[in-house]
Amino acid sequence: MLVRLLIFLCAFGILGCGGAEPSPSKTAKSDSHGNSHQMALAQNPDVPAVGENDGAPLPVDVPPSNRKVIHHASLSVDVDDFSEATRKVESLVGEHGGFIADSQIGGSAGSIRRGTWTIRVPVDHYRELVAALTDLGELKEQCESSEEVTAEYFDLEARVRNKQQEEQRLLKHLDETTRQLPEILTIERELSRVRSEVERLQGRLKLLADQTSLSTIDLTIKETEPFVPAVIPTFATRLEETFHGSLESLLGVIQGLTLIAAAMLPWLVTLFIVAGLPFVLSFVVRRWIGSSAH
């Protein structure tokens, strides 16, 4: 009897202390946690995936050469010769390795001409080009601003890497899975979301790279005096101008001759008197002698 009791107790102990089945409540709790995280990811793409570290602090030892700064300047200049200033703007932009992204030039005869340019120039030539443009004429206004985006830039790089790693994990999980169709569709939806997030982050990263590598200068040039264009004469205008020119030349010659005559008149009178004086004396003497003979 005692032996049977010992055997019964040992059997009960083995059943009680052996490999137990997982608790249904614990399993449900674990599955519920995983599903809730997937729902949060689907509703809010900015929620980091499990195992990601998007919010990791940025390195503080970024060298000055790798700093990302957006430079922007606005210049307003008054010039005497608008056409010459326009040619100089194009020349200066080319010399400093930049390009004109947009330009607008307006003005009509009798009005003041004005032009605006949006210039993109490599950041290394930004200061030099600003100084050269301010020398085009009289500087009326100059505004400059700069924005450092180094932290955002490197944060985006880190997030892109993390999202790409997540994409690779999802692809691997999709290739290895042998589960039901609903689970496969869930993975594909998550993969599509991650790819969209990568494209969005890469787009912002590309924009920051463009803004920090090329500075922007908004230039406004205004002419100080109203514009008077050169008029191309027609045939009738040329004929009229030729006639008036010839007439003016003729009048000029007549005026010149008149002036010469006026200048010579005293001399001519004097010469006439001097040359005619002997004849007058001779005539007077002959008349006197004749009157005396009678």
VMD Tcl script that draws the C-alpha trace (Angstrom):
set ca {
  {0.00 0.00 0.00}
  {2.79 2.39 0.88}
  {4.62 1.61 -2.36}
  {1.50 2.39 -4.41}
  {1.09 5.69 -2.61}
  {4.69 6.69 -3.38}
  {4.27 5.77 -7.05}
  {1.08 7.88 -7.22}
  {2.77 10.90 -5.66}
  {5.72 10.65 -8.05}
  {3.41 10.46 -11.04}
  {1.46 13.50 -9.83}
  {4.71 15.41 -9.35}
  {5.89 14.56 -12.83}
  {2.67 15.80 -14.35}
  {2.65 18.92 -12.29}
  {6.32 19.87 -12.75}
  {6.73 18.84 -16.40}
  {6.63 21.08 -19.53}
  {3.50 23.14 -19.03}
  {1.49 24.62 -21.89}
  {1.72 28.40 -22.25}
  {-1.03 30.32 -20.61}
  {-3.72 31.38 -23.09}
  {-3.96 34.75 -21.42}
  {-0.25 35.36 -21.82}
  {-0.33 34.32 -25.47}
  {-3.28 36.55 -26.16}
  {-1.55 39.40 -24.37}
  {1.58 38.98 -26.49}
  {-0.40 38.81 -29.74}
  {-2.45 41.78 -28.70}
  {0.73 43.81 -28.10}
  {2.10 42.91 -31.54}
  {-1.17 43.75 -33.30}
  {-1.53 47.05 -31.46}
  {1.97 48.05 -32.54}
  {1.16 47.26 -36.19}
  {-2.04 49.29 -35.93}
  {-0.09 52.22 -34.49}
  {2.40 51.97 -37.36}
  {-0.40 51.96 -39.90}
  {-2.10 55.00 -38.34}
  {1.05 57.02 -37.68}
  {4.08 56.46 -39.97}
  {6.29 58.46 -37.61}
  {5.97 55.83 -34.85}
  {9.34 54.00 -34.83}
  {9.24 50.30 -35.58}
  {10.30 47.74 -33.01}
  {14.04 47.72 -32.62}
  {14.55 51.10 -34.38}
  {16.41 54.00 -32.87}
  {15.29 56.97 -34.98}
  {15.50 59.30 -32.02}
  {19.14 58.59 -31.24}
  {21.18 61.70 -30.41}
  {23.26 63.14 -33.20}
  {27.06 63.16 -33.12}
  {28.38 66.40 -31.68}
  {31.78 66.16 -33.34}
  {30.62 67.19 -36.82}
  {33.56 68.91 -38.57}
  {32.95 72.47 -39.82}
  {33.31 71.34 -43.41}
  {30.29 69.04 -43.00}
  {27.99 71.64 -41.46}
  {24.81 72.19 -43.42}
  {23.80 75.88 -43.61}
  {21.20 77.48 -45.90}
  {22.31 80.97 -47.03}
  {19.93 83.51 -48.58}
  {20.44 87.15 -49.59}
  {18.19 89.88 -51.01}
  {19.82 92.84 -52.79}
  {18.36 96.02 -54.29}
  {20.62 98.19 -56.47}
  {20.02 101.38 -58.49}
  {22.06 101.81 -61.69}
  {22.50 104.49 -64.36}
  {22.78 102.11 -67.33}
  {20.30 99.23 -67.01}
  {21.44 97.42 -70.16}
  {25.07 97.40 -69.05}
  {24.10 96.22 -65.56}
  {22.11 93.33 -67.04}
  {25.13 92.17 -69.04}
  {27.33 92.39 -65.95}
  {24.91 90.29 -63.89}
  {25.05 87.44 -66.41}
  {28.84 87.70 -66.59}
  {29.34 87.71 -62.81}
  {27.04 84.74 -62.26}
  {28.96 82.71 -64.83}
  {32.34 83.68 -63.38}
  {31.32 82.38 -59.93}
  {29.96 79.07 -61.18}
  {26.30 79.90 -60.59}
  {23.20 80.06 -62.73}
  {20.09 82.22 -63.04}
  {17.08 80.21 -61.88}
  {14.54 82.92 -62.72}
  {14.52 86.46 -64.13}
  {11.95 89.13 -64.94}
  {12.72 92.39 -66.78}
  {10.17 95.12 -67.45}
  {9.92 98.74 -68.53}
  {8.79 100.84 -71.48}
  {9.85 104.04 -73.20}
  {9.63 106.96 -70.85}
  {9.50 104.78 -67.73}
  {12.08 103.37 -65.33}
  {13.26 99.88 -66.24}
  {13.42 97.26 -63.48}
  {14.63 93.67 -63.32}
  {14.63 90.85 -60.77}
  {16.86 87.77 -60.75}
  {16.89 84.61 -58.63}
  {20.48 83.39 -58.62}
  {21.83 80.05 -57.36}
  {25.54 79.98 -56.63}
  {27.83 77.44 -54.90}
  {28.15 78.23 -51.22}
  {31.92 78.72 -51.58}
  {31.32 81.66 -53.97}
  {28.32 83.13 -52.15}
  {30.13 85.97 -50.38}
  {32.20 86.93 -53.42}
  {29.17 87.16 -55.69}
  {27.19 89.22 -53.16}
  {30.06 91.71 -52.94}
  {30.36 91.92 -56.73}
  {26.63 92.49 -57.23}
  {26.51 95.28 -54.68}
  {29.19 97.12 -56.71}
  {26.96 97.33 -59.80}
  {25.52 100.66 -58.64}
  {24.09 102.35 -55.60}
  {23.10 99.77 -52.98}
  {19.61 100.52 -51.65}
  {18.88 97.46 -49.56}
  {20.69 94.30 -48.46}
  {19.17 91.53 -46.34}
  {20.88 88.23 -45.53}
  {19.79 85.20 -43.54}
  {21.23 81.80 -42.71}
  {19.70 78.66 -41.23}
  {21.70 75.73 -39.89}
  {20.10 72.37 -40.66}
  {23.00 70.11 -39.72}
  {21.02 68.27 -37.04}
  {18.02 67.73 -39.30}
  {20.23 66.59 -42.17}
  {22.07 63.89 -40.22}
  {18.87 62.87 -38.46}
  {17.27 62.29 -41.85}
  {20.25 60.24 -42.97}
  {19.95 58.05 -39.87}
  {16.20 57.61 -40.32}
  {16.63 56.67 -43.97}
  {19.16 53.98 -43.00}
  {16.85 52.62 -40.31}
  {13.87 52.54 -42.64}
  {15.90 50.77 -45.31}
  {16.98 48.16 -42.75}
  {13.35 47.70 -41.74}
  {12.45 47.25 -45.40}
  {15.09 44.52 -45.75}
  {13.76 42.74 -42.65}
  {10.22 42.83 -44.02}
  {11.38 41.50 -47.40}
  {13.24 38.67 -45.71}
  {10.24 37.86 -43.54}
  {7.99 37.89 -46.63}
  {10.26 35.46 -48.47}
  {10.48 33.06 -45.54}
  {6.87 33.11 -44.43}
  {4.58 30.13 -45.01}
  {1.60 31.65 -43.27}
  {-1.88 32.45 -44.40}
  {-2.81 35.04 -47.03}
  {-4.03 37.67 -44.49}
  {-0.62 37.71 -42.81}
  {1.11 38.05 -46.19}
  {-1.12 40.99 -47.10}
  {-0.37 42.61 -43.75}
  {3.38 42.37 -44.38}
  {2.98 43.80 -47.88}
  {0.98 46.74 -46.54}
  {3.68 47.41 -43.97}
  {6.35 47.12 -46.67}
  {4.51 49.66 -48.83}
  {4.26 52.07 -45.90}
  {7.98 51.76 -45.15}
  {8.91 52.37 -48.78}
  {6.71 55.49 -48.90}
  {8.37 56.75 -45.73}
  {11.84 56.15 -47.23}
  {10.90 58.11 -50.36}
  {9.52 60.98 -48.28}
  {12.64 61.17 -46.12}
  {14.93 60.93 -49.15}
  {13.01 63.76 -50.83}
  {13.50 66.03 -47.82}
  {17.16 65.01 -47.61}
  {17.69 65.84 -51.29}
  {16.05 69.24 -50.81}
  {18.32 70.09 -47.87}
  {21.36 68.95 -49.83}
  {20.41 71.27 -52.71}
  {19.69 74.25 -50.45}
  {22.94 73.87 -48.50}
  {25.19 73.28 -51.51}
  {23.77 76.19 -53.55}
  {23.01 79.53 -51.92}
  {20.19 81.76 -53.18}
  {20.47 85.46 -54.06}
  {17.41 87.54 -54.96}
  {18.61 90.59 -56.93}
  {16.56 93.65 -57.90}
  {18.04 96.30 -60.22}
  {16.30 99.58 -61.01}
  {17.33 102.32 -63.43}
  {17.69 105.81 -61.97}
  {16.37 107.70 -65.03}
  {13.43 106.95 -67.38}
  {14.37 104.89 -70.40}
  {14.53 106.71 -73.77}
  {15.02 104.13 -76.55}
  {16.78 104.90 -79.83}
  {14.18 105.37 -82.61}
  {14.89 103.73 -85.98}
  {14.01 106.37 -88.63}
  {11.73 105.54 -91.54}
  {12.38 106.58 -95.19}
  {10.09 109.59 -94.86}
  {11.85 110.62 -91.68}
  {15.26 110.22 -93.32}
  {14.10 112.25 -96.38}
  {12.80 115.01 -94.18}
  {15.97 115.02 -92.11}
  {18.09 115.15 -95.30}
  {16.13 118.12 -96.71}
  {16.31 120.01 -93.45}
  {20.00 119.22 -93.18}
  {20.70 120.50 -96.68}
  {18.62 123.62 -96.06}
  {20.42 124.27 -92.82}
  {23.75 123.87 -94.63}
  {22.68 126.36 -97.31}
  {21.53 128.84 -94.70}
  {24.80 128.34 -92.93}
  {26.75 129.16 -96.11}
  {24.62 132.27 -96.75}
  {25.09 133.39 -93.18}
  {28.81 132.83 -93.50}
  {29.05 134.84 -96.69}
  {26.97 137.61 -95.16}
  {29.28 137.76 -92.21}
  {32.30 137.87 -94.51}
  {30.72 140.67 -96.53}
  {29.90 142.59 -93.38}
  {33.47 142.15 -92.25}
  {34.90 143.28 -95.62}
  {32.58 146.26 -96.10}
  {34.66 148.81 -94.12}
  {37.77 147.75 -95.98}
  {36.06 147.95 -99.35}
  {34.74 151.44 -98.62}
  {38.15 152.58 -97.53}
  {39.82 151.11 -100.61}
  {37.20 152.69 -102.85}
  {37.76 156.08 -101.31}
  {41.53 155.78 -101.51}
  {41.45 154.50 -105.10}
  {38.94 157.12 -106.28}
  {40.51 160.12 -104.56}
  {43.04 160.89 -107.42}
  {40.25 160.81 -109.97}
  {38.15 163.15 -107.89}
  {41.03 165.56 -107.46}
  {41.85 165.44 -111.16}
  {38.25 166.14 -112.06}
  {38.06 169.03 -109.62}
  {41.31 170.52 -110.95}
  {40.18 170.29 -114.60}
  {36.91 171.99 -113.80}
  {38.72 174.74 -111.96}
  {41.18 175.30 -114.80}
  {38.36 175.36 -117.36}
  {36.37 177.86 -115.37}
  {39.44 180.09 -115.02}
  {40.12 180.06 -118.80}
  {36.66 181.38 -119.53}
}
mol new
graphics top color blue
foreach p $ca { graphics top sphere $p radius 0.5 }
foreach p [lrange $ca 0 end-1] q [lrange $ca 1 end] { graphics top cylinder $p $q radius 0.2 }
display resetview
